[in-house]
Amino acid sequence: MEIKPETKKLLEQLEKKFSGLDQDLNTHLEGLLHSEPITYWDYIQTDALLSLQIQRTTLPDEMVFIMYHQINELLFKMILWEIQQVAHKEALSAAFFSEKLMRISRYFDMLTSSFNIMREGMSVDQYMKFRTTLTPASGFQSAQYRKIEFASTDLINLIDARFRDSIDRNTPYEHALEHLYWQAAGKDYKTGKKSYLLKAFEEQYKNEFIAFTQEYNTINLYAKFKELPTEVKEDPTLREAMRHYDYTVNVTWVMAHYNAAKYYIGGGKDHKEVEATGGSDWTKYMLPKYQRRIFFPEVWTAQELKDWGKDV
């Protein structure tokens, strides 16, 4: 059989690749003789993915609730994947940085609009019944979302607004984590007592969070931005991408989440207001004007920072 020039070139490239790995090319080529062709369902792992929806009740709309949150977690993983590429990139260009930020923003745009899917696609009456079986679990306990925050900005910008003056870069990570804004969802700061929601969350993820915040201390998105040369930092496309991402995550998406929660547990649809499944003070925990979460303060004017979250 005559070997075509393009085939010969591929074999040479493969030889170079496997030689660099100290591997024998012929062994790998022989392995191809016995391999099965890839299929969509094997590549996507469809069967495994579709086996992960386990209801705790007989109410049909609980399945909507489960799948909706699993989709959220998949999108969170996509977001972390994009952030990781920026964080570990050397010699960042404005174009690369902007492209990744806009990808992330589009994922959050999907998350924002998806609340309408849940709101219009899940019966309030059914939710009010099956929600009791979820106690004390809460969407608050999404570790991936917390990592997105840690990887987006300096830790000081995630500290509860009441305690930022007493926290700085020399503060131990463990102490700083005790004063993050989301601690307000499950902690009495006067007594120090934590709810089961918060205790279980920290028991599962605290050490992982400490290691993650240490890793991203100097390579989070805001840190990477501040290290850029002035001419790159001033790129209008990049600054607009920074602003869009910041506002989308910390105002638009948060308010969509807040309004969905209000619809179900805040007294809408002739139901009286009820406590969140995790027992959190969800209104003050979620509203931007209370916690003032801002990832990239440098790209906003003093007046914009002052008025953060007041227009929603």
ABEGO torsion letter per residue (X at the ends): XBBBAAAAAAAAAAAAAAAAAGBBAAAAAAAAAABBBBBAAAAAGAAAAAAABBBABABAAAAAAAAAAAAAAAAAAAAAAAAAAAAABBGBBAAAAAAAAAAAAAAAAAAAAAAAAAAAABBAAAAAAAAAAAOABBAAABAAAAAAAAAABBAAAABBAAAAAABBAABBAAAAAAABAAAAAABBAAAGBBBAAAAAAAAAAAAAAAAAAAAAAAABAAAAAAABBAAAAABAAAAAAAAAAAAAAAAAAAAAAAAAAAAAAAGBGGBBBBBBAAGBBAAAAABAAAAGBBABAAABBAAAAAABGAAX
